[in-house]
Amino acid sequence: MGKGRGGDYSAIIIVAKDKRDGVHYVIAADIARRTPDQTIEKIIDYCRIYHIAIFAFEKNQFQQVMLDNLTRRAQQADVPFHGRPINSQTNKQARIAGLETLVTQGLIAFSRRHQILLEQLRQFPLGKHDDGPDALEMAIQAARYNPGRVVGFI
């Protein structure tokens, strides 16, 4: 979670996998430094706009607290929200590096609007931040099991 100017980014990545051709379309790549409260509000906004089927998150203690908060606030706002933890057991750098094959094969479609994500991908693994590529890999992992549906990852 981003805390001030020097903290990590909060990365919200929304992907839809086309059932027909297997392409993962990156619908949103919202990477910014923000508080957990601001992140929750952004996620709720995206759920309103895109009717996200699954919103995955990395399973760890802090994220579980955030998920509980997010679920409660989405219910209060009458916004459908379906959170799903992902327990990543492989090396983060190896997972992100695995995206290269999908990109080379044209199975991930980006938008030029996603400048921070594209920059972090270009700089990987030597860049200072990899929050966007990490979230992208996990969003694609979640989309793999939910083709034809919009999925998000934080």
C-alpha positions in Angstrom: 0.0 0.0 0.0 1.3 3.4 -0.9 2.2 5.7 2.0 3.3 9.0 0.8 5.7 9.8 -2.0 8.3 7.0 -1.4 6.0 4.1 -0.7 4.9 1.3 -2.9 2.2 1.7 -5.4 -1.3 0.3 -5.0 -2.0 -1.6 -8.2 -5.6 -2.3 -9.3 -5.6 -4.3 -12.6 -8.8 -5.3 -14.3 -8.6 -8.0 -17.1 -11.2 -9.7 -19.3 -10.2 -12.9 -21.1 -11.9 -13.5 -24.4 -13.2 -17.1 -24.6 -13.0 -17.2 -28.4 -9.3 -16.2 -28.9 -7.8 -16.4 -25.4 -6.6 -12.8 -25.4 -6.5 -11.1 -22.0 -7.6 -7.5 -22.4 -6.2 -5.2 -19.8 -9.3 -3.0 -19.2 -7.8 -0.9 -16.3 -4.3 -0.6 -14.9 -4.8 1.9 -12.0 -1.4 2.2 -10.3 -1.0 5.0 -7.8 0.2 5.8 -4.3 -2.9 5.9 -2.2 -4.2 4.9 1.2 -6.0 1.7 1.9 -9.2 3.7 2.2 -8.7 5.3 -1.2 -7.9 1.9 -2.7 -11.2 0.5 -1.3 -13.2 3.4 -2.8 -11.5 2.9 -6.2 -12.3 -0.8 -6.2 -15.9 -0.1 -5.4 -16.0 2.4 -8.2 -14.6 -0.2 -10.7 -17.1 -2.8 -9.5 -19.9 -0.4 -10.3 -18.6 0.4 -13.7 -17.4 -3.1 -14.9 -19.6 -5.5 -13.0 -16.5 -7.5 -12.0 -17.1 -11.2 -11.5 -14.1 -11.9 -9.3 -11.8 -9.5 -7.5 -8.7 -11.5 -6.5 -6.2 -10.4 -4.0 -2.9 -11.8 -2.7 -3.6 -13.9 0.4 -1.8 -12.4 3.4 -2.9 -11.0 6.7 -3.2 -7.3 5.8 -5.0 -8.0 2.6 -7.5 -10.2 4.5 -8.3 -7.2 6.8 -8.7 -5.0 3.7 -10.9 -7.6 2.0 -13.2 -7.7 5.1 -13.4 -3.9 5.0 -14.0 -3.8 1.3 -16.7 -6.5 1.5 -18.5 -4.6 4.2 -18.3 -1.2 2.4 -19.4 -2.7 -0.9 -22.5 -4.2 0.8 -23.3 -0.8 2.4 -23.0 0.8 -1.1 -25.2 -2.0 -2.6 -22.4 -2.9 -5.0 -21.9 -6.6 -5.9 -18.4 -7.7 -4.8 -16.9 -11.1 -4.9 -13.4 -11.4 -3.4 -11.2 -14.4 -3.9 -7.8 -14.9 -2.3 -4.9 -16.2 -4.4 -2.1 -17.9 -2.5 0.9 -17.4 -4.7 3.5 -20.1 -4.0 6.0 -19.5 -6.8 8.7 -16.9 -7.0 7.3 -13.4 -7.9 10.1 -12.7 -10.5 9.5 -16.0 -12.2 5.7 -15.4 -12.3 6.1 -12.0 -13.8 8.8 -13.2 -16.3 6.3 -15.8 -17.4 4.1 -13.0 -18.8 6.6 -12.4 -21.6 5.4 -15.5 -23.4 1.8 -14.3 -23.4 2.9 -10.8 -24.5 5.0 -12.2 -27.3 2.1 -14.4 -28.5 -0.3 -11.4 -28.5 -2.3 -13.0 -25.7 -2.3 -9.8 -23.5 -3.7 -6.6 -25.1 -2.6 -3.4 -23.4 -3.7 0.2 -23.9 -1.3 3.1 -24.3 -3.3 4.8 -21.4 -1.7 2.3 -19.0 1.6 4.2 -18.9 2.8 3.3 -15.4 2.1 -0.4 -16.0 3.9 -0.4 -19.3 6.8 1.4 -17.8 7.1 -1.0 -14.9 6.9 -3.9 -17.4 9.7 -2.4 -19.5 11.9 -1.9 -16.5 11.3 -5.3 -15.0 13.3 -6.9 -13.3 15.7 -4.0 -12.8 13.1 -1.3 -12.0 12.4 0.1 -8.6 8.7 -1.0 -8.7 7.0 -4.1 -9.9 3.6 -3.7 -8.3 1.8 -3.4 -11.6 3.4 -6.4 -13.3 2.8 -8.5 -10.1 -0.9 -7.5 -10.0 -1.2 -8.1 -13.8 0.2 -11.6 -13.5 -2.2 -12.4 -10.7 -5.2 -10.9 -12.6 -4.3 -13.0 -15.6 -4.0 -16.0 -13.3 -7.6 -15.3 -12.0 -8.9 -14.7 -15.5 -7.5 -18.1 -16.6 -10.2 -19.7 -14.5 -13.0 -17.2 -15.4 -12.8 -16.8 -19.1 -15.4 -14.4 -20.6 -15.8 -12.6 -17.3 -14.2 -9.4 -16.0 -11.8 -10.0 -13.2 -9.8 -7.6 -11.0 -6.8 -7.9 -8.8 -5.3 -5.7 -6.1 
